[in-house]
Amino acid sequence: MNRVIREFTMFWLGNYKYLLYSASVTGIVLLLFILYVSWKERAIARLVQGTARDYFIKGSKTSARIKQALVVLSILMFGLVVLRPQWGEQVRQVTSEGTDVLILLDVSPSMLARDAKPNRLARAKDAVRWIVESLKGDRVGLVLFSGDAFLQCPLTNDYGAFILFLDSASPDTISLKGTDIGAAIKEGYRVFKNKRLTSRILVLITDGEDHEGSAEEAATLFREMDVAIYTVGVGSISGEVIPAAGEGRSADSYYRDSVGNLIKTRKDVSYLKRIAGSTGGSYIDITDSFSGLRDILAIIEDQQKNKYGSRIIKEPREQFQLFAFVILLLLSAELMLPERRPPRND
């Protein structure tokens, strides 16, 4: 009994990201149904009044209310089904095969510039999601960097967990400000060097500003491993001011230099092209379109596949089927429930 209670309390929504959309659509459908019922009752009241109503309208008011309640419950439960309710755990064995894709994501303050919509960092995160959602069995890892770099998410096949780590990334994640692309590349090398795999890709997403200037030297480590670095640039070449919103700052405040001039951040395309070219990779721009990312996906598919072996994983058990079955029962009951009173034999 305790185990049953414990499993049920571990309730989770597989599509939790769509909670707001599901609630909105469900609310709209409910409102439309209520308006329909109200209109129907007013129309009947206008057509038939007084004692003549019982003569012409043979339906049972109680039966009608029950049928309406069944429809309302069905609508609410359908909204829940869309969110994929899960509880309990199931254990299964999986055999992983694919390419290791390590993503280095710049979270420095300059990534908050709004020359990519809604800003550079949000645009970069969308690009990472686009890549991850297109992978098929490949492992993916995440390194965040600013003035320092660290492994945010180890290489994994659990894309859901990876997205959670990605969503939490922000300039506040790393206390040391600035941009050190070389430190990020060295952290990527540390992740890859002991894997002894042949299918590895490094994806560097940044605006290209580098305060340390050690990235090209660090990239030689990957050239020696025969691993390509694909640099992904975001932002404008002309430059953009950097929002400095935070505690004690207004939403429209910006970073300024020591004499009060606005600091502008510019995408350094040539620098990113040199980093990629030194390892046999290429440069891709995502400021306006993600179309170039298809080249990375094509390369991942063409890479020699590596078997990582089989392993046992635990994952939430899908339970939306139960709610779908209940909806079927509710709608069946609504259809079978008589809307008219049986005739009386006088």
N, C-alpha and C positions, 0 to 999 in steps of 0.2 A: 504493500500500500504506500509506504514511504517513497519507494522508487517511482511509482506512478505519479505521486504528487510532485516529486522533484523534477521529473521529466516535463510535466505539463507547465511548471513554473518557468522552465527555460524556453519561454515563448519568444519567437523571432519572426520577423516579416522579411521574406526573401526579396521582395520588391519595395523595401522601406523607402527608397528614394522617391517613389511615386505616391507616397502617402497623401501629399497635398493634392495631387491631381485626382487620385481616386476619390478622396473625400469631396472634392469640388464637383466632379461628375455625378457621384452618388447623390449629393445634395440637390443638384439641378434636376436629376431624374425624379427624385422624390417630390420636389416642388411642382414639377409638371404634372405628376400623377395626382397630387392633392388638388391642384387647380382644375384638373379634368373632372375629378369626383365632385368638387364644389360646383362647377359649371353644370354638370349633369343633373345634380339635385335641384339647382335653381331652375333649370329648364323644365324639369318635370313639375316643379311647384307652380310654375307659370301656366303650364298646359292644363293641369288637373288640380282642382282645389276642392276643399270641403269634403263632404262624405263621398263624393263621386270618386275620390282618389282610391279608396279601398276597393271600389268596383272595377276600376280600370287597371290599377297597379296591383298585381297579384304577388309581387315579390315580398319576401320576408326582410324586414329592416335588419334584424339580427344576423341573418345569413349574409346580407350584403356587407355588413360591417366586418364580419369574419373574413370574407373574401378579400376585402380591402386590406385588412391587417396581414393576410398571407402574402399579398403582393408587396406590401411595404417591407416585410421581413425578407422576402426574396431579393429585393433591391439592395437592402443593407448587406446581406450576406454575399451578394455578388461583388460588391465593393471590397469585401474582405478577401474573397477568392482571388481577385486581381492582384492583391498584395502578397499572395503566396504565404499563408501562415505555416509556421514550422515549429515543432517542438519534439523533444526526444532526440536520440542520436541513432545513426546507423553506421555500421562499420563495413567498409569494402576494401578490396585489394585493387590497386591501380598499377599499371605499368606505364611509366612516363617515357616519352620519346620526343625529342625536339631540340631546339637551339636555346642557348642561354643568352638572354637579352638583358643587359644592365643599362639602366637609364640614370644619367647624371642630370639632376634638375637644379637650376640656379634659383635660389630663393632670396637673393640679395635685395635690398630696398629698391634698386633700380628696376627690378622686375614688376614694380607697382605702377610704372609709367603707363599712361593710357593711350599710347600710339598704336596699340593692338586692343581690340575690343573683347571684354570690358577693360582688361589690362594685360600686360605681358604674362604675368604669372598665371592668371586664369586661362589665358589662351594656351599656354604651355601645358597646363594640366589637362585641358580638353584634348590636346594632341596626344598626350600619354594615354588617356582613356581610349582614344581612337585606336592606338596601336594595340593596347592590351585586349580590347574587345575583338580584335581581328586575329589574335594568336590562336593556335590550335595545338595545345599540349606543350608549348614551349614554356620554359621557366623565365621569369622576369624578376628583376631586383631593382631597388631604388636607392640612389645615393643623393643626399641633399647637400648643397654647398652654398656658402656665402664667403665670409672671411676664413672659414674652416670647412671641413667636409666630414660627413659620417654616413655610415650605412643605415638608412632608415628602414629598409625592408630587405632581408636576405633573398636570394634566388628562390622562387617558389612557383608552384603550379596553382596555388590558391589565389585566383585573381580577385576574389571578393575581399580577402584580407589585404591584398596589395592596394586596392582602391581606397580602403579605409586609411592606410598609411599615407597615400597620396593626398586624400582630402584634408588631412591634418597639417600638411606642409604649408608654411607661411614664413615671412621674414622673421617672425618672432621665434621660429624653431631653433635658430642658431644665434647665440648671443654676440659672437664676434662678427661685426659688420665688415663690409667691403666685398671684394670678389677675388677669389683665388682659384682659377680654373685648374691650375697645376695641381693643387691639393686634391681636387675632385678626381682628376685623372689618376693620381697616385693611389687614391682610395679604391678606385675601380680596378687598378692593377692588383692591389692587395686581395680583392675579392676573387679575381680570376686566376691568380698565379698558382694556387694550389689545387685547382679543379682538374687540371690535366685533360681538358676536353679540346676538341678541334672545332666545334661549332659555337663560336662566341662572337657577339656583336656588342659594341659600346655605342650608346646614343647619348650625345651631349646636347642638352637644350639650354640655351642661354642667349643673352643679348650681345655677348662677345666682349663686354668690358672686363678687363683683367688688370687688377691693381698690382699684381706680383710679377707677371710676365714670364712665368715658368712653365706654361702649358705646352709649348712646342718641345721643350726638353723632356717633359714628362711623357709626351706622346711617343717618344722613341722606345719607351718600355713596351708599348703595344706593337710597334713595328717589329721588335725582336720576337714577340710572341706570335706574330703573324695574325694579329687581330685588328680589324678595321674599326676606326672611329668615325661615326657619322655625326657631323655637327648640324644642329638644327637651330637656326636663328630666328629671333622674334623681336620686333620693334622697328623703328624707322631710322634711316641713315641721317636724316636732317636733325634729329634729336628731339627730346621731349623732357619737360620738367618732371621731377620726382615727387609725388605726394608724400607728405610727412605726417599723415593723420595718425593719431595715437593718443595715449593718455595725456591730457593737458593741451592738446592741439586741436584746432578746428579742422573740419573736413576739407577745407580748401587751402590749407597751409602746405608749403612746399620746402624742400631742402634748399638752403642757401649757403654760399661760401662765407669766409671770414669777414668779407666787406659787405655782405648783404645781397650779393647778386644771386639770382636763381641758378641752380646747378642743373645742367642739361645732360641727359644720358643718350648716347648714340649707339646704334648697332654697328659692330665692327665685322663686316662681312669678310674682308680680306684676311683677317686674323683667323676666323673660323675656317676659311677655305684652306689656309696653310696647315692648320692642325689636322683636318681631315685628309688632305692630300698627302701628308707625310706618312700616313698609315695605309694608304690605298682606299680610303673611304671617300665620301663626297659631302657636299654642303647642300642643305635643304632649307627653304624659308617657309615659315608657317604664319607669317603676319596676316596674310589675306586668304590663304587657302591651305588645306591639308593634302592637296593632291600629290605633292612630292613625297609624302610619307608612304605612298604605295611602292615606291622604289625600295624602301627599307623592308616592307613586308615581302616583296618579291625576292629579295636577297635572303631573307630568313627562310623562305620556302625552298630556295635552291641550295641552302647550306646542307652539308652532310649531317644527317640526323644521328643523334646520340641517344642510346638507351641509358636511362638513369636507374634501371632496375625496378622491381616491384616493391610496393610498400603498402602498409595498412593506414588508411585515413579514416577519421571520424568526421561526419558531416551531419547537419540537421536533417531530420526526417520531414519530408514534404507531407503536409496534412490538408492541403487545399481540396483534395478529393472528397474528404468527409463533408466539407461545407457545400461542395458542388452537389453531392448526393442529397443533402438536406434541402437545397434549393429545388431539386427535382421533385422531392416529396411534397414540398410546400406548393409548388405550382400544380402538381397533379391533384392535390387536395382542393386547390382553388377551382380547378376545372370540374371536378366531380361534385363539388358542393352545390346542391340545387339552389337556383336563384328564385324559383317560384314555389309557392306553397302548394302542396298536393291538393287537388280538388276535393271538396267535401260533398258527401252524398246526402242531399237533403231529402 
